């Protein structure tokens, strides 16, 4: 199951998160889900759905 994640803006750390599907920069609040033990970040559940329905079947078969 995925979950919403909030990031505290911390200028000491230079963390940048990108959507796994569309590559958009994620700020403040984004959707997180795990795939094979690896945390994946998305804009929202819709991006995750597209990733699983479209991207993984097409490009994710190698592993
Ligand atoms: Zn996205």
PDB file of the backbone (N, CA, C, O) and the ligand in Angstrom, with CONECT records:
HET     ZN  A 101       1
ATOM      1  N   UNK A   1       0.827  -1.206   0.000  1.00  0.00           N
ATOM      2  CA  UNK A   1       0.000   0.000   0.000  1.00  0.00           C
ATOM      3  C   UNK A   1       0.861   1.256   0.000  1.00  0.00           C
ATOM      4  O   UNK A   1       1.885   1.320   0.680  1.00  0.00           O
ATOM      5  N   UNK A   2       0.447   2.227  -0.749  1.00  0.00           N
ATOM      6  CA  UNK A   2       1.175   3.486  -0.767  1.00  0.00           C
ATOM      7  C   UNK A   2       0.718   4.397   0.343  1.00  0.00           C
ATOM      8  O   UNK A   2      -0.256   4.114   1.041  1.00  0.00           O
ATOM      9  N   UNK A   3       1.426   5.485   0.498  1.00  0.00           N
ATOM     10  CA  UNK A   3       1.038   6.454   1.526  1.00  0.00           C
ATOM     11  C   UNK A   3       1.512   7.842   1.110  1.00  0.00           C
ATOM     12  O   UNK A   3       2.455   7.980   0.331  1.00  0.00           O
ATOM     13  N   UNK A   4       0.854   8.858   1.635  1.00  0.00           N
ATOM     14  CA  UNK A   4       1.311  10.219   1.414  1.00  0.00           C
ATOM     15  C   UNK A   4       2.474  10.514   2.341  1.00  0.00           C
ATOM     16  O   UNK A   4       2.488  10.074   3.490  1.00  0.00           O
ATOM     17  N   UNK A   5       3.431  11.247   1.851  1.00  0.00           N
ATOM     18  CA  UNK A   5       4.576  11.621   2.662  1.00  0.00           C
ATOM     19  C   UNK A   5       4.768  13.127   2.589  1.00  0.00           C
ATOM     20  O   UNK A   5       4.730  13.723   1.513  1.00  0.00           O
ATOM     21  N   UNK A   6       4.974  13.722   3.741  1.00  0.00           N
ATOM     22  CA  UNK A   6       5.244  15.159   3.789  1.00  0.00           C
ATOM     23  C   UNK A   6       6.719  15.380   4.081  1.00  0.00           C
ATOM     24  O   UNK A   6       7.287  14.729   4.958  1.00  0.00           O
ATOM     25  N   UNK A   7       7.332  16.286   3.358  1.00  0.00           N
ATOM     26  CA  UNK A   7       8.709  16.605   3.668  1.00  0.00           C
ATOM     27  C   UNK A   7       8.780  17.980   4.297  1.00  0.00           C
ATOM     28  O   UNK A   7       8.184  18.941   3.811  1.00  0.00           O
ATOM     29  N   UNK A   8       9.509  18.050   5.370  1.00  0.00           N
ATOM     30  CA  UNK A   8       9.794  19.346   5.974  1.00  0.00           C
ATOM     31  C   UNK A   8      10.869  20.019   5.116  1.00  0.00           C
ATOM     32  O   UNK A   8      11.874  19.408   4.751  1.00  0.00           O
ATOM     33  N   UNK A   9      10.632  21.257   4.817  1.00  0.00           N
ATOM     34  CA  UNK A   9      11.639  21.977   4.057  1.00  0.00           C
ATOM     35  C   UNK A   9      12.830  22.279   4.958  1.00  0.00           C
ATOM     36  O   UNK A   9      12.718  22.958   5.978  1.00  0.00           O
ATOM     37  N   UNK A  10      13.946  21.759   4.548  1.00  0.00           N
ATOM     38  CA  UNK A  10      15.147  21.900   5.355  1.00  0.00           C
ATOM     39  C   UNK A  10      16.286  22.332   4.444  1.00  0.00           C
ATOM     40  O   UNK A  10      16.788  21.556   3.631  1.00  0.00           O
ATOM     41  N   UNK A  11      16.673  23.564   4.599  1.00  0.00           N
ATOM     42  CA  UNK A  11      17.671  24.104   3.683  1.00  0.00           C
ATOM     43  C   UNK A  11      19.076  23.601   3.985  1.00  0.00           C
ATOM     44  O   UNK A  11      20.005  23.820   3.208  1.00  0.00           O
ATOM     45  N   UNK A  12      19.222  22.927   5.121  1.00  0.00           N
ATOM     46  CA  UNK A  12      20.515  22.326   5.420  1.00  0.00           C
ATOM     47  C   UNK A  12      20.771  21.116   4.538  1.00  0.00           C
ATOM     48  O   UNK A  12      21.901  20.829   4.142  1.00  0.00           O
ATOM     49  N   UNK A  13      19.717  20.439   4.254  1.00  0.00           N
ATOM     50  CA  UNK A  13      19.845  19.253   3.410  1.00  0.00           C
ATOM     51  C   UNK A  13      19.389  19.604   2.007  1.00  0.00           C
ATOM     52  O   UNK A  13      18.412  20.327   1.813  1.00  0.00           O
ATOM     53  N   UNK A  14      20.092  19.096   1.067  1.00  0.00           N
ATOM     54  CA  UNK A  14      19.760  19.397  -0.311  1.00  0.00           C
ATOM     55  C   UNK A  14      19.102  18.179  -0.954  1.00  0.00           C
ATOM     56  O   UNK A  14      19.634  17.559  -1.875  1.00  0.00           O
ATOM     57  N   UNK A  15      17.934  17.869  -0.430  1.00  0.00           N
ATOM     58  CA  UNK A  15      17.241  16.684  -0.930  1.00  0.00           C
ATOM     59  C   UNK A  15      16.320  17.070  -2.069  1.00  0.00           C
ATOM     60  O   UNK A  15      15.539  18.017  -1.968  1.00  0.00           O
ATOM     61  N   UNK A  16      16.424  16.332  -3.138  1.00  0.00           N
ATOM     62  CA  UNK A  16      15.477  16.522  -4.220  1.00  0.00           C
ATOM     63  C   UNK A  16      14.847  15.179  -4.544  1.00  0.00           C
ATOM     64  O   UNK A  16      15.530  14.170  -4.716  1.00  0.00           O
ATOM     65  N   UNK A  17      13.550  15.199  -4.620  1.00  0.00           N
ATOM     66  CA  UNK A  17      12.822  13.988  -4.953  1.00  0.00           C
ATOM     67  C   UNK A  17      12.123  14.174  -6.287  1.00  0.00           C
ATOM     68  O   UNK A  17      11.585  15.238  -6.592  1.00  0.00           O
ATOM     69  N   UNK A  18      12.148  13.117  -7.063  1.00  0.00           N
ATOM     70  CA  UNK A  18      11.511  13.160  -8.373  1.00  0.00           C
ATOM     71  C   UNK A  18      10.497  12.049  -8.512  1.00  0.00           C
ATOM     72  O   UNK A  18      10.656  10.965  -7.952  1.00  0.00           O
ATOM     73  N   UNK A  19       9.456  12.334  -9.264  1.00  0.00           N
ATOM     74  CA  UNK A  19       8.458  11.311  -9.544  1.00  0.00           C
ATOM     75  C   UNK A  19       9.071  10.213 -10.404  1.00  0.00           C
ATOM     76  O   UNK A  19       9.697  10.485 -11.428  1.00  0.00           O
ATOM     77  N   UNK A  20       8.879   8.970  -9.971  1.00  0.00           N
ATOM     78  CA  UNK A  20       9.437   7.846 -10.706  1.00  0.00           C
ATOM     79  C   UNK A  20       8.873   7.757 -12.114  1.00  0.00           C
ATOM     80  O   UNK A  20       9.567   7.332 -13.037  1.00  0.00           O
ATOM     81  N   UNK A  21       7.644   8.148 -12.279  1.00  0.00           N
ATOM     82  CA  UNK A  21       7.010   8.046 -13.591  1.00  0.00           C
ATOM     83  C   UNK A  21       7.341   9.224 -14.494  1.00  0.00           C
ATOM     84  O   UNK A  21       7.893   9.033 -15.577  1.00  0.00           O
ATOM     85  N   UNK A  22       7.013  10.431 -14.069  1.00  0.00           N
ATOM     86  CA  UNK A  22       7.065  11.564 -14.982  1.00  0.00           C
ATOM     87  C   UNK A  22       8.257  12.477 -14.727  1.00  0.00           C
ATOM     88  O   UNK A  22       8.507  13.393 -15.510  1.00  0.00           O
ATOM     89  N   UNK A  23       8.996  12.243 -13.645  1.00  0.00           N
ATOM     90  CA  UNK A  23      10.203  13.015 -13.409  1.00  0.00           C
ATOM     91  C   UNK A  23       9.985  14.396 -12.829  1.00  0.00           C
ATOM     92  O   UNK A  23      10.928  15.174 -12.692  1.00  0.00           O
ATOM     93  N   UNK A  24       8.737  14.705 -12.487  1.00  0.00           N
ATOM     94  CA  UNK A  24       8.448  16.010 -11.883  1.00  0.00           C
ATOM     95  C   UNK A  24       9.128  16.124 -10.517  1.00  0.00           C
ATOM     96  O   UNK A  24       9.230  15.138  -9.787  1.00  0.00           O
ATOM     97  N   UNK A  25       9.581  17.303 -10.183  1.00  0.00           N
ATOM     98  CA  UNK A  25      10.163  17.523  -8.868  1.00  0.00           C
ATOM     99  C   UNK A  25       9.051  17.512  -7.828  1.00  0.00           C
ATOM    100  O   UNK A  25       8.029  18.178  -7.993  1.00  0.00           O
ATOM    101  N   UNK A  26       9.253  16.760  -6.772  1.00  0.00           N
ATOM    102  CA  UNK A  26       8.227  16.605  -5.747  1.00  0.00           C
ATOM    103  C   UNK A  26       8.531  17.500  -4.561  1.00  0.00           C
ATOM    104  O   UNK A  26       9.621  17.451  -3.990  1.00  0.00           O
ATOM    105  N   UNK A  27       7.564  18.307  -4.203  1.00  0.00           N
ATOM    106  CA  UNK A  27       7.741  19.248  -3.107  1.00  0.00           C
ATOM    107  C   UNK A  27       6.697  19.008  -2.034  1.00  0.00           C
ATOM    108  O   UNK A  27       5.525  18.770  -2.323  1.00  0.00           O
ATOM    109  N   UNK A  28       7.136  19.073  -0.821  1.00  0.00           N
ATOM    110  CA  UNK A  28       6.253  19.082   0.355  1.00  0.00           C
ATOM    111  C   UNK A  28       5.458  17.800   0.560  1.00  0.00           C
ATOM    112  O   UNK A  28       5.542  17.176   1.618  1.00  0.00           O
ATOM    113  N   UNK A  29       4.698  17.411  -0.437  1.00  0.00           N
ATOM    114  CA  UNK A  29       3.822  16.269  -0.219  1.00  0.00           C
ATOM    115  C   UNK A  29       3.818  15.415  -1.482  1.00  0.00           C
ATOM    116  O   UNK A  29       3.559  15.910  -2.579  1.00  0.00           O
ATOM    117  N   UNK A  30       4.102  14.159  -1.316  1.00  0.00           N
ATOM    118  CA  UNK A  30       4.073  13.260  -2.470  1.00  0.00           C
ATOM    119  C   UNK A  30       3.706  11.857  -2.053  1.00  0.00           C
ATOM    120  O   UNK A  30       3.597  11.550  -0.866  1.00  0.00           O
ATOM    121  N   UNK A  31       3.521  11.029  -3.022  1.00  0.00           N
ATOM    122  CA  UNK A  31       3.018   9.676  -2.804  1.00  0.00           C
ATOM    123  C   UNK A  31       4.186   8.692  -2.838  1.00  0.00           C
ATOM    124  O   UNK A  31       5.007   8.711  -3.755  1.00  0.00           O
ATOM    125  N   UNK A  32       4.241   7.838  -1.827  1.00  0.00           N
ATOM    126  CA  UNK A  32       5.337   6.881  -1.730  1.00  0.00           C
ATOM    127  C   UNK A  32       4.777   5.462  -1.752  1.00  0.00           C
ATOM    128  O   UNK A  32       3.779   5.165  -1.095  1.00  0.00           O
ATOM    129  N   UNK A  33       5.419   4.611  -2.498  1.00  0.00           N
ATOM    130  CA  UNK A  33       5.083   3.202  -2.418  1.00  0.00           C
ATOM    131  C   UNK A  33       6.341   2.390  -2.623  1.00  0.00           C
ATOM    132  O   UNK A  33       7.329   2.876  -3.173  1.00  0.00           O
ATOM    133  N   UNK A  34       6.295   1.155  -2.177  1.00  0.00           N
ATOM    134  CA  UNK A  34       7.468   0.305  -2.308  1.00  0.00           C
ATOM    135  C   UNK A  34       7.280  -0.709  -3.411  1.00  0.00           C
ATOM    136  O   UNK A  34       6.191  -1.245  -3.618  1.00  0.00           O
ATOM    137  N   UNK A  35       8.370  -0.958  -4.115  1.00  0.00           N
ATOM    138  CA  UNK A  35       8.372  -1.974  -5.154  1.00  0.00           C
ATOM    139  C   UNK A  35       9.599  -2.830  -4.950  1.00  0.00           C
ATOM    140  O   UNK A  35      10.725  -2.355  -5.097  1.00  0.00           O
ATOM    141  N   UNK A  36       9.392  -4.078  -4.614  1.00  0.00           N
ATOM    142  CA  UNK A  36      10.502  -4.993  -4.353  1.00  0.00           C
ATOM    143  C   UNK A  36      11.455  -4.433  -3.301  1.00  0.00           C
ATOM    144  O   UNK A  36      12.674  -4.517  -3.444  1.00  0.00           O
ATOM    145  N   UNK A  37      10.884  -3.865  -2.250  1.00  0.00           N
ATOM    146  CA  UNK A  37      11.680  -3.368  -1.143  1.00  0.00           C
ATOM    147  C   UNK A  37      12.336  -2.022  -1.379  1.00  0.00           C
ATOM    148  O   UNK A  37      13.042  -1.512  -0.510  1.00  0.00           O
ATOM    149  N   UNK A  38      12.109  -1.444  -2.547  1.00  0.00           N
ATOM    150  CA  UNK A  38      12.695  -0.144  -2.846  1.00  0.00           C
ATOM    151  C   UNK A  38      11.604   0.921  -2.814  1.00  0.00           C
ATOM    152  O   UNK A  38      10.530   0.735  -3.386  1.00  0.00           O
ATOM    153  N   UNK A  39      11.882   2.029  -2.148  1.00  0.00           N
ATOM    154  CA  UNK A  39      10.892   3.089  -2.056  1.00  0.00           C
ATOM    155  C   UNK A  39      10.835   3.903  -3.339  1.00  0.00           C
ATOM    156  O   UNK A  39      11.854   4.380  -3.839  1.00  0.00           O
ATOM    157  N   UNK A  40       9.633   4.052  -3.857  1.00  0.00           N
ATOM    158  CA  UNK A  40       9.457   4.833  -5.069  1.00  0.00           C
ATOM    159  C   UNK A  40       8.586   6.046  -4.780  1.00  0.00           C
ATOM    160  O   UNK A  40       7.603   5.954  -4.045  1.00  0.00           O
ATOM    161  N   UNK A  41       8.951   7.179  -5.360  1.00  0.00           N
ATOM    162  CA  UNK A  41       8.208   8.420  -5.140  1.00  0.00           C
ATOM    163  C   UNK A  41       7.386   8.775  -6.377  1.00  0.00           C
ATOM    164  O   UNK A  41       7.833   8.617  -7.513  1.00  0.00           O
ATOM    165  N   UNK A  42       6.183   9.254  -6.122  1.00  0.00           N
ATOM    166  CA  UNK A  42       5.304   9.671  -7.207  1.00  0.00           C
ATOM    167  C   UNK A  42       4.604  10.974  -6.844  1.00  0.00           C
ATOM    168  O   UNK A  42       4.514  11.335  -5.671  1.00  0.00           O
ATOM    169  N   UNK A  43       4.102  11.687  -7.881  1.00  0.00           N
ATOM    170  CA  UNK A  43       3.304  12.891  -7.641  1.00  0.00           C
ATOM    171  C   UNK A  43       2.060  12.560  -6.828  1.00  0.00           C
ATOM    172  O   UNK A  43       1.689  13.285  -5.905  1.00  0.00           O
ATOM    173  N   UNK A  44       1.431  11.461  -7.186  1.00  0.00           N
ATOM    174  CA  UNK A  44       0.136  11.094  -6.615  1.00  0.00           C
ATOM    175  C   UNK A  44      -0.155   9.638  -6.986  1.00  0.00           C
ATOM    176  O   UNK A  44       0.587   9.032  -7.759  1.00  0.00           O
ATOM    177  N   UNK A  45      -1.225   9.083  -6.440  1.00  0.00           N
ATOM    178  CA  UNK A  45      -1.538   7.678  -6.747  1.00  0.00           C
ATOM    179  C   UNK A  45      -1.770   7.424  -8.234  1.00  0.00           C
ATOM    180  O   UNK A  45      -1.554   6.312  -8.716  1.00  0.00           O
ATOM    181  N   UNK A  46      -2.199   8.427  -8.946  1.00  0.00           N
ATOM    182  CA  UNK A  46      -2.423   8.265 -10.387  1.00  0.00           C
ATOM    183  C   UNK A  46      -1.118   7.989 -11.122  1.00  0.00           C
ATOM    184  O   UNK A  46      -1.080   7.150 -12.023  1.00  0.00           O
ATOM    185  N   UNK A  47      -0.055   8.683 -10.750  1.00  0.00           N
ATOM    186  CA  UNK A  47       1.253   8.425 -11.358  1.00  0.00           C
ATOM    187  C   UNK A  47       1.722   7.013 -11.013  1.00  0.00           C
ATOM    188  O   UNK A  47       2.321   6.332 -11.846  1.00  0.00           O
ATOM    189  N   UNK A  48       1.451   6.582  -9.800  1.00  0.00           N
ATOM    190  CA  UNK A  48       1.834   5.228  -9.424  1.00  0.00           C
ATOM    191  C   UNK A  48       1.061   4.199 -10.240  1.00  0.00           C
ATOM    192  O   UNK A  48       1.624   3.199 -10.685  1.00  0.00           O
ATOM    193  N   UNK A  49      -0.217   4.449 -10.431  1.00  0.00           N
ATOM    194  CA  UNK A  49      -1.056   3.526 -11.181  1.00  0.00           C
ATOM    195  C   UNK A  49      -0.546   3.399 -12.620  1.00  0.00           C
ATOM    196  O   UNK A  49      -0.448   2.298 -13.162  1.00  0.00           O
ATOM    197  N   UNK A  50      -0.227   4.536 -13.221  1.00  0.00           N
ATOM    198  CA  UNK A  50       0.300   4.514 -14.582  1.00  0.00           C
ATOM    199  C   UNK A  50       1.636   3.784 -14.646  1.00  0.00           C
ATOM    200  O   UNK A  50       1.919   3.052 -15.595  1.00  0.00           O
ATOM    201  N   UNK A  51       2.450   3.999 -13.615  1.00  0.00           N
ATOM    202  CA  UNK A  51       3.747   3.328 -13.563  1.00  0.00           C
ATOM    203  C   UNK A  51       3.565   1.813 -13.550  1.00  0.00           C
ATOM    204  O   UNK A  51       4.245   1.089 -14.277  1.00  0.00           O
ATOM    205  N   UNK A  52       2.639   1.344 -12.716  1.00  0.00           N
ATOM    206  CA  UNK A  52       2.438  -0.108 -12.598  1.00  0.00           C
ATOM    207  C   UNK A  52       1.717  -0.694 -13.808  1.00  0.00           C
ATOM    208  O   UNK A  52       2.023  -1.800 -14.254  1.00  0.00           O
ATOM    209  N   UNK A  53       0.749   0.068 -14.332  1.00  0.00           N
ATOM    210  CA  UNK A  53      -0.045  -0.471 -15.438  1.00  0.00           C
ATOM    211  C   UNK A  53       0.661  -0.363 -16.780  1.00  0.00           C
ATOM    212  O   UNK A  53       0.476  -1.208 -17.657  1.00  0.00           O
ATOM    213  N   UNK A  54       1.456   0.659 -16.935  1.00  0.00           N
ATOM    214  CA  UNK A  54       2.035   0.937 -18.240  1.00  0.00           C
ATOM    215  C   UNK A  54       3.548   0.771 -18.277  1.00  0.00           C
ATOM    216  O   UNK A  54       4.084   0.041 -19.110  1.00  0.00           O
ATOM    217  N   UNK A  55       4.228   1.456 -17.364  1.00  0.00           N
ATOM    218  CA  UNK A  55       5.689   1.494 -17.438  1.00  0.00           C
ATOM    219  C   UNK A  55       6.311   0.147 -17.085  1.00  0.00           C
ATOM    220  O   UNK A  55       7.157  -0.360 -17.822  1.00  0.00           O
ATOM    221  N   UNK A  56       5.899  -0.429 -15.970  1.00  0.00           N
ATOM    222  CA  UNK A  56       6.501  -1.697 -15.537  1.00  0.00           C
ATOM    223  C   UNK A  56       6.317  -2.825 -16.537  1.00  0.00           C
ATOM    224  O   UNK A  56       7.289  -3.508 -16.858  1.00  0.00           O
ATOM    225  N   UNK A  57       5.107  -3.047 -17.045  1.00  0.00           N
ATOM    226  CA  UNK A  57       4.954  -4.125 -18.027  1.00  0.00           C
ATOM    227  C   UNK A  57       5.770  -3.883 -19.288  1.00  0.00           C
ATOM    228  O   UNK A  57       6.201  -4.832 -19.943  1.00  0.00           O
ATOM    229  N   UNK A  58       5.983  -2.617 -19.630  1.00  0.00           N
ATOM    230  CA  UNK A  58       6.678  -2.320 -20.878  1.00  0.00           C
ATOM    231  C   UNK A  58       8.188  -2.308 -20.722  1.00  0.00           C
ATOM    232  O   UNK A  58       8.915  -2.801 -21.585  1.00  0.00           O
ATOM    233  N   UNK A  59       8.659  -1.737 -19.608  1.00  0.00           N
ATOM    234  CA  UNK A  59      10.110  -1.543 -19.473  1.00  0.00           C
ATOM    235  C   UNK A  59      10.722  -2.290 -18.287  1.00  0.00           C
ATOM    236  O   UNK A  59      11.945  -2.390 -18.182  1.00  0.00           O
ATOM    237  N   UNK A  60       9.886  -2.809 -17.404  1.00  0.00           N
ATOM    238  CA  UNK A  60      10.404  -3.320 -16.138  1.00  0.00           C
ATOM    239  C   UNK A  60      10.607  -4.819 -16.079  1.00  0.00           C
ATOM    240  O   UNK A  60      10.719  -5.378 -14.988  1.00  0.00           O
ATOM    241  N   UNK A  61      10.658  -5.486 -17.220  1.00  0.00           N
ATOM    242  CA  UNK A  61      10.722  -6.939 -17.197  1.00  0.00           C
ATOM    243  C   UNK A  61      12.115  -7.510 -17.036  1.00  0.00           C
ATOM    244  O   UNK A  61      12.278  -8.700 -16.764  1.00  0.00           O
ATOM    245  N   UNK A  62      13.107  -6.677 -17.200  1.00  0.00           N
ATOM    246  CA  UNK A  62      14.484  -7.191 -17.198  1.00  0.00           C
ATOM    247  C   UNK A  62      14.888  -7.795 -15.857  1.00  0.00           C
ATOM    248  O   UNK A  62      15.624  -8.782 -15.819  1.00  0.00           O
ATOM    249  N   UNK A  63      14.417  -7.217 -14.763  1.00  0.00           N
ATOM    250  CA  UNK A  63      14.774  -7.744 -13.446  1.00  0.00           C
ATOM    251  C   UNK A  63      13.748  -8.774 -13.021  1.00  0.00           C
ATOM    252  O   UNK A  63      13.859  -9.345 -11.936  1.00  0.00           O
TER     253      UNK A  63
HETATM  254 ZN    ZN A 101       4.330  12.114 -11.646  1.00  0.00          ZN
END
